């Protein structure tokens, strides 16, 4: 048995949730916040049999897409900020960060 943890952008959350349900995967959803952009994410926790891991990874891959987004950088620490003019920069967001870990023991009550 494996534990799959997938951190996805909120924009992909509902689509992924519906696809997981449609394909018979049970998942727990947690609201989370990313450290880089301080943006909302959703973390999915999925317990799955070893042989179904490729299938669930495929569902995640097909429903979580990367996209470009304009963000305004945070002002630099120290020095005077009078001369600092933040220009939006384009960064790649979305997709999914997925961790697959072995489960030593599982119990359901």
N, C-alpha and C positions, 0 to 999 in steps of 0.2 A: 504494500500500500504506500501511496505517496501523498504528500501535502503540497498542493500547488497554491502559491500566493502570487496574485497578479495585481499590480498597481497600475490603474488606467486613468486617463483623463476623464473628468466628469462628463464631457461631451460624448464619450464612447460608452458610458456606464449602462444606460438603458438598453442600447442595442446589444451589448454583450450579455447583459442579464437575460434578455428575451431569448437570445440564441442558445445560451446555456440551458435554460428551461426547455426549449424546443427539442434539444438533443439529449435530454434526460440527465443533465448534470445538476446536482444540488450544490449551492454555494451560499456562503455567508458574505454579506456586503458590509463594509465598514467605511465610514467617511474618514478621509485622511487629507493631509495638506502636504504639498511638496515643499522641499527646502529651497530649491533654486528660484522658482518664480512665486513662491508663497501662494500657489493656486490650489484650488480644490481638486482632490483626486478621489477615486473610490478604490478600495482594496478588497479584492475577492479572495476568499479562503475556500479552497475546494479540496475535499478528501476524495481520492480516486484510486481505483485499482491500477496496478502497474501497467497492465496491457492497454488501458484507456488513456494513458498520459499523452501519447501522440495525437489522439483525437481531440482532447480538450485543448491542447496547445494550438491545434489547427483552428478551432473555434475562436480562440483568443486572437490569433494572428489575423483572421478574416474579419474581425469586428472592431479592431483597435488600430486606427490609421494615424500616421504621423501627418502633421500639417505645419505650415509656417505661421508665426504669430509675431506681431510687432509688440515689443515691450520697451518701457522706458527704464534705463539702468538706474540703480540707486546711487545717490550722490556719494562721492568718495569721502572716506573718514579723514579727518585732520585737514589742515590748511583752510584756506578761505573758500567758501562755496559761492562767493559773489561772481567769480569768473566761470563757474561750472554751469554749462548749458546742456542738459540731458537731451540727446537725440535718440529717438526710438531706433532700436535695432531689431532685425528680424532673426528669430530663433526657431528651431525646430521643436515642436511640442507634440504630445500625444503618443500613440503607440502603446506599448505595455512593457513594464519591467516585471519579468516572471521568474519566480524562484520555485524549484522543484526539490523537495526534501523527502528523505525516507521517513516513514512512520514506524516506530518500534512497536507501538501498541495503540489500539483503537477500541474504545468502549462506547456504547450508545445505550442510554437508559430511558 
